[in-house]
Structures are given as structure tokens and as C-alpha cells.
Amino acid sequence: MYDDTKGWGVDLWEDIKKGSKKAANSTKEALNSLAEKDDDTKKVKEDKIETTALDPDTVKDGQKEPMITPAPLKSSEKKAQPPVTKTSVTYAVHLSSNKSKASAKKEWAELKNAFPKETDGLSLKLKPVKIIGKGTFYRVLGASFKNKTEANKACEAFKKKKQYCLSIKL
């Protein structure tokens, strides 16, 4: 075995071992000192600590302090209200895409005739979508469902009759 450290590798290894022993001893000393400090904290815990109640009926010198009620807010100081958010997210079924609004409306009429049961209760919603290199297409959407599960059920009925369908969030 060839040693290219010219002998200093052995010395380095010895220094590392000595350093490890020193580190281990200092760690042990630190842990012992912490254990001694824990004994001191037990004494503090045994001392009585005075506490006070933070209620409005605080008694001071045998008398109740009066309860302070804030003045009503002026109209210009009204509390900020959180923004109103829509809780009902609606879904729709995407049934086809057409190049013009007129052909999309015609497609909807044909779909209503071809699938009267499936389209019953749905309303037409056209959604323009720009496709680079092809122009604007109008998606024919049957709206509106309260949740994705209902929209997926409707799509299953369309798909059984070989009609393209995809449930989407509006």
C-alpha cells in the first residue's frame, strides 16, 4: 500500500482521534451542567407565584372596578367586512366546439333534439376560446351543475350515447 501523505496522514489521524475524545468529554460536561440546572428549576417551581384574574369584575381594595364599555362606532369607522365570495362553484359539460357563434347555437339545438333527456334542465353557455394559428372557437357548454360529481354523471350519460363530453368548472 502506497502512502502519498509523506507521513503526515498518521499524525492527522491521531489529532482527529484526540479531538473526538475532547469533543466527547466537553459534551458530557455540558450535559452534566444542564442536569445541575434542572435541579435549580425544581426549586423555582415550588415557589408560590401570585396570579391575578383578567376578568372585568376585578376587585380592588374591596370594591369592584367599573366595567368600561367602548363607545359605538361612527358610520365612518365601521368595521371592515371580509370580501363577499361565491360559495357555489358551478360546473358545465363541454359538448362541442364550433368556429362561429351561429354554428354553436345550431349545434346546441341539434344536441337538444338528439339528447332530450340528457339536455333537459341545461342551459346553453358559449365560451369563446382563442387557439393560436386556428382562430376563435366557441365551446358549447350545457350549464349549470352544482358540483363536479353531477357534471360527471351527466357526461357519462352523453358518452354512453357516443357523444363527446367533458365536465369543466365555470
Phi, psi and chi 1 to 4 in degrees:
 res  aa     phi    psi   chi1   chi2   chi3   chi4
   1 MET       -  133.1  175.1 -172.0 -110.5      -
   2 TYR   -99.5  132.1  174.6   72.4      -      -
   3 ASP  -112.1  109.3 -179.2   12.3      -      -
   4 ASP   -91.5    9.3   67.2  -14.6      -      -
   5 THR   -85.9   -3.2   60.9      -      -      -
   6 LYS    55.9   35.4  -52.9 -135.4 -173.6  -61.8
   7 GLY    93.8  -18.8      -      -      -      -
   8 TRP   -74.8  -17.4   62.2  -94.5      -      -
   9 GLY   -63.1  -39.1      -      -      -      -
  10 VAL   -65.8  -43.5  174.5      -      -      -
  11 ASP   -62.4  -41.1  -66.4  -22.7      -      -
  12 LEU   -61.2  -43.7  177.4   63.7      -      -
  13 TRP   -62.0  -41.1  179.7 -115.5      -      -
  14 GLU   -63.7  -41.6  -69.4  -59.0  -42.4      -
  15 ASP   -62.8  -40.0  -71.8  -17.4      -      -
  16 ILE   -63.2  -44.4  -69.7  171.4      -      -
  17 LYS   -63.1  -41.8  -74.3 -162.7  -70.8 -174.3
  18 LYS   -63.8  -43.1  -73.8  178.6 -170.9  173.4
  19 GLY   -61.9  -38.4      -      -      -      -
  20 SER   -64.1  -40.5  -63.9      -      -      -
  21 LYS   -65.9  -40.3  -73.5  179.3 -175.2  174.6
  22 LYS   -63.9  -42.8  -75.9 -178.7 -174.9  176.8
  23 ALA   -63.9  -40.8      -      -      -      -
  24 ALA   -64.7  -42.4      -      -      -      -
  25 ASN   -65.4  -42.2  -73.7  -23.7      -      -
  26 SER   -67.3  -34.3   63.2      -      -      -
  27 THR   -64.9  -42.9  -57.6      -      -      -
  28 LYS   -62.3  -41.8 -170.7  174.1 -177.7  179.8
  29 GLU   -63.4  -41.0  -70.9  170.5    9.2      -
  30 ALA   -63.9  -41.4      -      -      -      -
  31 LEU   -66.3  -39.0  -69.9  173.1      -      -
  32 ASN   -64.0  -40.2  -72.8  -21.7      -      -
  33 SER   -67.2  -33.9   69.4      -      -      -
  34 LEU   -66.7  -38.1  -73.5  175.4      -      -
  35 ALA   -62.8  -38.5      -      -      -      -
  36 GLU   -65.2  -38.1  -69.9  171.1    6.5      -
  37 LYS   -66.3  -34.6  -72.7 -178.4 -178.4  176.5
  38 ASP   -61.2  -35.0  -74.8  -17.1      -      -
  39 ASP   -63.7  -36.5  -68.1  -20.0      -      -
  40 ASP   -66.0  -36.5  -66.7  -19.2      -      -
  41 THR   -68.6  -28.1   57.3      -      -      -
  42 LYS   -63.5  -37.2  -71.7  178.4 -174.7  173.6
  43 LYS   -64.6  -38.9  -69.0  177.1 -172.5  173.8
  44 VAL   -67.1  -38.1  172.2      -      -      -
  45 LYS   -65.0  -29.7  -72.1 -180.0 -176.1  175.0
  46 GLU   -75.5  -22.7  -67.7  171.2    3.7      -
  47 ASP   -65.0  147.7  -67.2  -19.8      -      -
  48 LYS   -82.1  136.7  -68.6 -175.4  178.8  178.8
  49 ILE  -115.0  129.7  -61.1  172.1      -      -
  50 GLU   -80.0  129.5 -174.1  178.4  -34.7      -
  51 THR  -119.9  155.1   59.8      -      -      -
  52 THR  -128.2  150.3   58.2      -      -      -
  53 ALA   -82.9  147.5      -      -      -      -
  54 LEU  -109.3   47.2  -62.4  175.7      -      -
  55 ASP  -106.7  161.9   59.0   51.4      -      -
  56 PRO   -70.0  -16.1   20.3  -28.4      -      -
  57 ASP   -94.6   41.2  -64.9  -28.1      -      -
  58 THR   -66.0  133.7  -54.8      -      -      -
  59 VAL   -97.5  128.5  175.9      -      -      -
  60 LYS  -131.7  122.5 -168.5  172.5 -172.7  179.5
  61 ASP    55.7   38.1  -62.0  -31.1      -      -
  62 GLY    79.8   -1.1      -      -      -      -
  63 GLN  -123.1  144.4  -64.5 -179.3  -10.5      -
  64 LYS   -76.0  136.8  -75.8 -171.9  177.0 -177.5
  65 GLU   -77.2  144.0  -71.8 -174.6   11.9      -
  66 PRO   -67.2  144.2   21.7  -29.1      -      -
  67 MET   -82.0  130.1 -172.1  173.3 -176.2      -
  68 ILE   -96.6  126.0  -59.9  171.0      -      -
  69 THR  -110.4  134.1   54.8      -      -      -
  70 PRO   -69.6  150.9   21.6  -27.8      -      -
  71 ALA   -70.3  149.0      -      -      -      -
  72 PRO   -63.2  150.1   11.6  -16.6      -      -
  73 LEU   -72.2  143.9  -65.4  174.7      -      -
  74 LYS   -75.5  163.5  -62.9  175.7 -175.2  173.7
  75 SER   -60.7  -30.5   61.5      -      -      -
  76 SER   -78.6  -11.4   61.5      -      -      -
  77 GLU  -108.2   21.2  -61.8  175.4  -25.8      -
  78 LYS   -56.8  145.7  -65.2  -76.5 -177.0 -168.7
  79 LYS   -65.2  143.6  -72.4 -176.1 -179.4  178.8
  80 ALA   -69.9  132.8      -      -      -      -
  81 GLN   -99.7  145.1  -62.9  -64.7  -38.1      -
  82 PRO   -65.7  152.7   21.1  -28.4      -      -
  83 PRO   -63.8  146.0   20.0  -27.9      -      -
  84 VAL   -77.6  126.1  176.9      -      -      -
  85 THR  -118.9  147.5   56.9      -      -      -
  86 LYS   -75.5  127.9  -73.4 -174.5  176.2 -179.7
  87 THR   -91.1  -20.5   56.3      -      -      -
  88 SER  -101.2  107.5   62.2      -      -      -
  89 VAL   -88.3  129.7  174.8      -      -      -
  90 THR  -102.7  152.6   55.7      -      -      -
  91 TYR  -122.2  160.9  -72.4   82.5      -      -
  92 ALA  -140.7  168.7      -      -      -      -
  93 VAL  -110.2  127.1  -70.4      -      -      -
  94 HIS   -87.9  117.5  174.9 -152.6      -      -
  95 LEU  -106.7  -28.9  -61.0  170.1      -      -
  96 SER  -167.2  170.4   71.2      -      -      -
  97 SER  -130.6  138.0  -65.3      -      -      -
  98 ASN  -131.8  156.9  -62.1   74.9      -      -
  99 LYS   -76.1  -25.8 -170.0   68.4  177.2  147.5
 100 SER  -133.2  161.9   69.9      -      -      -
 101 LYS   -64.1  -41.1  -81.7 -174.4 -179.4 -179.0
 102 ALA   -61.7  -45.0      -      -      -      -
 103 SER   -70.0  -30.0   65.9      -      -      -
 104 ALA   -67.8  -41.2      -      -      -      -
 105 LYS   -66.2  -38.5  -72.0  178.4 -178.6  178.5
 106 LYS   -65.3  -40.3 -176.5  178.9  176.8 -173.7
 107 GLU   -61.3  -40.6  177.8   76.7   17.7      -
 108 TRP   -62.3  -43.3  176.4 -110.3      -      -
 109 ALA   -61.6  -41.4      -      -      -      -
 110 GLU   -66.6  -38.7  -70.1  172.9    4.6      -
 111 LEU   -65.8  -38.7  -72.6  167.5      -      -
 112 LYS   -64.3  -36.6  -74.3 -162.4   63.9   89.6
 113 ASN   -72.4  -39.9  -73.6  -25.9      -      -
 114 ALA   -75.6  -32.3      -      -      -      -
 115 PHE  -130.7   65.9  -52.9  104.2      -      -
 116 PRO   -63.3  -39.0   20.2  -28.0      -      -
 117 LYS   -68.5  -43.0 -177.0  179.1  174.8 -173.1
 118 GLU   -71.8  -32.6  -70.3   80.0    3.7      -
 119 THR   -91.8   -4.3   57.0      -      -      -
 120 ASP   -60.5  126.7 -174.3   39.2      -      -
 121 GLY    87.3   -6.6      -      -      -      -
 122 LEU   -91.7  148.2  -62.1 -179.1      -      -
 123 SER  -115.3  150.2   60.2      -      -      -
 124 LEU   -74.7  134.3  170.9   64.2      -      -
 125 LYS  -135.2  124.3 -177.8  165.7  176.0   86.6
 126 LEU  -100.2  132.2  -62.9  177.8      -      -
 127 LYS  -124.4  111.0 -177.6  176.3 -178.3 -178.3
 128 PRO   -73.0  136.3   21.3  -25.5      -      -
 129 VAL  -132.8  124.7  177.6      -      -      -
 130 LYS   -90.1  126.5  -69.5 -176.1 -178.8  178.9
 131 ILE  -115.3  121.9  -60.8  175.3      -      -
 132 ILE   -60.8  129.6  -62.0  171.9      -      -
 133 GLY    86.1  -12.9      -      -      -      -
 134 LYS  -121.7  -20.1  -65.8 -173.0  176.9 -176.1
 135 GLY   101.7 -161.8      -      -      -      -
 136 THR   -95.5  133.1  -58.9      -      -      -
 137 PHE  -117.8  152.9  -77.2   80.7      -      -
 138 TYR  -112.6  116.6  -65.3   88.3      -      -
 139 ARG   -78.9  133.1  -71.0 -175.6  176.3  171.5
 140 VAL   -92.4  112.1  176.0      -      -      -
 141 LEU  -115.3  135.9  -54.3  175.2      -      -
 142 GLY   -96.2  112.7      -      -      -      -
 143 ALA  -117.7  162.8      -      -      -      -
 144 SER  -133.4  142.8   62.8      -      -      -
 145 PHE  -107.4  148.1  -63.5   93.6      -      -
 146 LYS   -72.7  -32.0  -67.8  179.3 -176.1  174.8
 147 ASN  -147.1  170.0   56.2   48.4      -      -
 148 LYS   -67.0  -32.0 -170.0  168.9 -179.4  109.2
 149 THR   -61.2  -45.0  -54.4      -      -      -
 150 GLU   -64.0  -41.6  -70.2  179.0   11.4      -
 151 ALA   -64.7  -40.2      -      -      -      -
 152 ASN   -64.0  -38.6  -75.0  -22.8      -      -
 153 LYS   -62.7  -42.6  -76.6 -179.0 -174.0  177.8
 154 ALA   -63.5  -41.1      -      -      -      -
 155 CYS   -62.3  -38.5  -90.6      -      -      -
 156 GLU   -59.8  -40.6  -69.5  -59.1  -40.6      -
 157 ALA   -64.2  -41.3      -      -      -      -
 158 PHE   -66.1  -42.9  -80.1  108.6      -      -
 159 LYS   -65.8  -32.4  -72.2  177.0 -178.2  178.3
 160 LYS   -61.7  -27.9  -76.9 -179.5 -177.0  176.4
 161 LYS  -100.1   20.5  -64.3 -169.7  175.5 -175.8
 162 LYS    66.4   30.8  -50.5  -74.6 -172.5 -140.0
 163 GLN  -105.7  132.2  171.1   60.7   40.9      -
 164 TYR   -58.8  137.7  166.1   81.7      -      -
 165 CYS  -157.8  138.9 -174.2      -      -      -
 166 LEU  -143.6  128.7  180.0   68.8      -      -
 167 SER   -82.9  134.7   63.1      -      -      -
 168 ILE  -135.2  156.1   61.4  167.7      -      -
 169 LYS   -88.4  134.8 -172.1 -169.4  -51.1 -173.2
 170 LEU   -84.0      -  -66.5  177.3      -      -
